[in-house]
Amino acid sequence: MVIDWPFITYVADEALLIVDLIDRCQAPFLGAEAELAENVTNVRIRELMAGRSTARRGLRLIGVEPTPILSRSDGVPVWPLGLCGSISHSHRHIAVLLARSSKYESVGIDIDDGRPLGVAASANVATAAELEVIDHAGWTESGSTGENLAFSAKEAIFKCQFPVTLDASLDFLDISLEPGKSAGNVKIRVIDSERPALAKVADRLHIQALSAFGVTVVYAFLGK
């Protein structure tokens, strides 16, 4: 594991995580990526540019020739053959997770920079039991609140499951965070019985967290 700026670490077998500052990741769009900048704000352009330039850096690190990373009509990035990935940002940071599709069917990532969710939002994100799961996993040792980390975990889960299930309506309380099989690991239980596609893959989905430089990234893997 390498902890330096930028924060680059192999978070699991055949997977790579990069966290950096948006301001540092403003390489120009590559080819058709320029279409992503149409009809969006300047702030969004900077986020998109940071995500794509960081992702291309990740491709080089795992030995894949960088190509334009476009988006499907639903906004999901299109990764090179043999890879899956996920992108997240805060107001200052960008995070990219790449993984070999021979090992993982899908991945998802979210980044928490400690800004409070607010009382109303927190109440709709997680139960008291789920906050205990996060605390026992050791995630709150980063200084982030359990509510923030529950939010990020469920955002990462949504991103991870969507390319596989195409379930765009998954809500925070449709799933429950449960203790994982190993230290620092969390798994899910599907609460909503109307989500058979997610229930079918839930036992292969696990969530972890890493903290550095004042942010915590929470990431979900769907194993093969």
Secondary structure, 3 states (H helix, E strand, C coil): CCCCCCEEEEEECCEEEEEEEHHHCCCCCCHHHHHHHCCCCHHHHHHHHHHHHHHHHHHHHCCCCCCCCCECCCCCECCCCCEEEEEEECCCEEEEEEEECCCEEEEEEEEECCCCCCHHHHHCCCCHHHHHHHHHCCHHHHCCCHHHHHHHHHHHHHHHHHHHHCCCCCCHHHEEEEECCCCCCEEEEECCCCCHHHHHHHHHEEEEEEEECCEEEEEEEEEC
